[in-house]
Amino acid sequence: MKAESKDFVNLFPSQEKRPLSALNSGAAREQFFRDQLSITTWLSLGAVAQGLLFFALGRIAFLPGVTVILYRVVVAYLQATGWMHNPYMDGIIKQKTSAQFPDASGSYGSTPANNDVVVLLIGFRNNHPLGVLAPGVKEIGGAFQAMNKDLDAQAEKFDFLGMTSWLNASTRETQNESLAVGYFKTVEGLHAFAHDDLHRKWWAWWNSNYKQWDHMSIYHEVYHAPKGHWESIYVNSHVSGIQSTTSKVVDEKTGKEMWASPIVDASRGLLRTSAGRMSRSEATEHDKYGADPYQ
């Protein structure tokens, strides 16, 4: 059976204003600071605070902690049983989706992975016992924030699509490396950013300081995936990864510049399978496994 060749169906309307990258949403900073201390240190700080409260207030000092724990248990139970709204499900797309970029007119077409994608992985890790108080950490943190904002502000100039942030929690207990994953349309756009004034400023700053601040690690990796050499699939997922990007399009009816999401329905046609999503098959290779649960 040949897969359908209908245009892909986007699931989110275009926006007049470009949304900020997921990395600039604000929550990343909280996770970064929480990772600066180990669980035992956080518990010890809590124990000290509890001891001081007990010294000042007596047995009533236990009331705030007990109240908070009881509240958390009750809320978790009510959410799990459906009696209360579960905020963790906010933004979940309850179907199978994929990322496909529209053309300049906003059409998604019917050919999967019909654009090149450039992926930048850029990371930082601090190896100093003072954590965020170590020399240079404030400066490099400010540099990363400034450059992230610059990418959002000049997205068209740099062919920038969006960026997400991650914390590597598999190597050590605390002060783990932070990683940003950026998506670009072209290598030329990425290189234009690398050689632009702001990045050059901080590049020169790093080159002049890295020997004295060898407790700080930075790195990057770049991957260029030509069209037909990448794919994505999400099921019951929030907007994440490459799906959090946006592309500028021009509405053919109004002539207005808009920002389009790449999220499309992947339950039918060529987007049903990995090979299909890379334009390498008619997406029939899963037919032998029986009924498709997403149709």
N, C-alpha and C positions, 0 to 999 in steps of 0.2 A: 504494500500500500504506500503510495507516494504521499509525503507530508504536504500539508497545505502551504501555499505560498502567499497567503494574505499578509498585508502589512501588520507589523507588530502593534499591539495595543498598549499604549502607555497608561499607567495607573494613577499618575499624579498630574494635575494641571500645571502649566508653566506659570512662573511668577514674574512680576514686573521688576522686582528688586532681587539681586543676587543674594542668596542666603550665605551666611558665614560658613566656612569649612567646619566640619564636625570637630576638628581639633581646637577651634576657638570657641567652643560652646561653654567653657567654664569649669566643667567637672574634672578635667584633667589635672588642674592645679591641686584640688583636694586629694586626689589619689596619690599625687607625687609627694605631698607632705606627709600623708599617712604612712607612706613607705619608708620614711626617713628613720623610723624607730622600729625595733622588733616588737613582737607581741608581748614578750616578757617585760620590756621597758614600758610599754603603754600600760600594762597591768600594774606594774610597780608604781607608776605615777598615779594611777587611780587609787591604789592602796594608800599611798601617802596622803592624797587629798581626802580620802575617807577617814584616815587617822586624825587629820587636823580637824575635820568636821566633828568627829566624835569627841575630841578634846574640848572643842568649843561648845558643842550642843548636847553632848551626852548621847543616850540611846536614840534620840530622835534623828540623829545624823544618818541612821540606816534607812530612814523613810524614803528619801529621794531615790536611792538606788533600787530599793524594792519596788517602788512605784513605777519606775521606768521599765524594769524587767517585766513586771506584771502587765503593763500596758503593751509592751512589745508582743508578749505571748498571746494576749487577747486579740490584738489586731491581726497577727499572723493566722490565728484560728479562724477569725471571721472572714478574712480574705480567702483562705484555703477552702472554706465551705461555701463561698459565694454570697455571704451576707454583707460583705463590704467590698467596695471597688478595689481591685488589685492593680496598683500603679505600675507594677513590673510589666503588665501587658499593654501599657499605653504605647501606641505607635507600632504595634505588631501587625504585619501584613499577613493575614491568615490564608495564604495561598502560595503557590510556587511561582517565583519571579526570577528574572534575570536582568542584567544591565546591558542595554543596547543604546548607543548614542544616536541622536537624531541628526539629520543634515541641517544646513543653514536655514532652511525653511520650516524646520520643526517636524519633518516627516521621518518616521522611524524605519520606513522601508520594510523589506521582507528578507534581506540578506544578513545573517548573523555576523557579529564581529567584523563589521564592515569599515572599521577605522583602526588606525594604529593606536596603541596605548603605551605610554612611557611611565614606568613606576619608579619612584625614588624612595628608598629606605634610608632614613637618616637618624642616627641614634647618639645618645649621650649616657655616660655612666660616671658617677663620682665615686672615687675610691679613697676618700679622706675620712678619718674617724669623726670629724666635726660635721659631716653631712652638709646641709645647706649653708652652714656657717663657714665652710672652708673657703680659702682664698680663690677668687675667680668664679665661684658658682653663681653669685648674684649677677655678675657681668654676662656670663654665657647664657644664663636664663633669660636675661633681658634681651640679648641678641636674638635668641630663638623666637621669642615673642614678637619682637619687632619685624623679623623677616616673615613670620607667619602672617602677620597683619598686612605686610607689604604684598605678599602673594594674593591675598584676598582683594586688596585695593587695586591691584594691577593684573587681574586674572587674564584679561584679553591679551595684554602685552606679552605675557609669559606662557600663553597657551595652557594656563593652569585650570584644572578641573575641580580639585578639592584635596583635602588631606584629613587623615584620621590619626589618632595617637594610641599607643599601646604601652603596657608595662610588662617587662619580662620578669615573670615571677617564678622561674624554674631554675635559676642558677644560685641564688643565695637568699638568706632570710630577709635582708633589708638593703636599702640603697641599690635597688635593681636598676638596670638600664631602662631608659625611656626611649621609645621608638616612634617616629612619625612616618607615616606612609602617604606619600604624595602622588597624585595622578596628573599627568600632563598629556596634551595632544601630540606634542612633538619633542624630539631631543633638542631641536633648535630653541624652542621656548624655554626648556629647562636651562640650557646653556646661557640664554639671554639673561635669565635671572641670576645665574652664578656669576656673571660678569657685570651685573648692574651695580650701581654705586653703593647701595646699602649692603649687599652681600660682600662686595669687595672691601668695604670698610671693616666688617667683622672678620673677614678672611685675613686681612692684614693684621688685625688685632691678635688673632689666634697665632699666626706665624711668629709674632714678636713675643709671645708669652708662654707658648706651650712647653718650653724647656723648664721654666721655673715652676710651672703648674702641671707637673707630670702625673698628678693624681686624677686628672680629668681625661676621660676617654671620649673621643668622637669618631664617628665613621659614617660612610654612606655607601650604598649600593644602587646601581641604576640598571634597569632592565627595559629594553625596547621590544615590545611585542607587536609585530606587524599584523595587519588585518588578517583574520582567519587563524591567528595563533594565540588566542586567549578566549576564555569563557568564564561565566559565573553562574551560580545557582543559589537561591535562597528559599527556604521553606519555613513558614511561620516565623519570619524573622523581622526584627526592626530594621530600619534603614542603616546600613553599615557598609564599610569597605568602599568599593567602587560605586556602589549604589548611592552613596552620600554625595557624589559629585553633581555638578550642574554644567550645562553647556548653553552658550548664548545662541538664540535663534531669532529669526524675524518673522512675526506673524504675517502670513500672506494676506489676510483679510484687512488688518488694521495698519500694517506696516510698522508696528511697535516692536522694539527690542524686548525679548523675554528671556527668562532663564528656565531651561527645561531639565527635568529629572530623567535619568536613563532607565528608570524602573518600568519594566514591561511584564505582561502576563507570559509565563513560560510553561503553561499547562498543556499547550497544544502546538502542533506544527513542528518546525525545525528546532524549536527551543526545548523540546522534550528531552533530548539526550546531549551528552557532552560533545560527541562528534558533530551532531547537528548544530550545536551552538557555535562551532568553529567552522561552519560551512564545509564540512568534510563528509557529510552523509545526508541521506534523506530522513534521518531520525527514525528509522524503522528497526534498528538493531535491538531495541528493547521489546519488540512485539512478541518475541518467543517466550518472554517471562510472564505473559498473561496480561490481565487487565491493568491499565494504568490507573493508580489510585487518585491521580490529580485531575482526571477527566470526569 
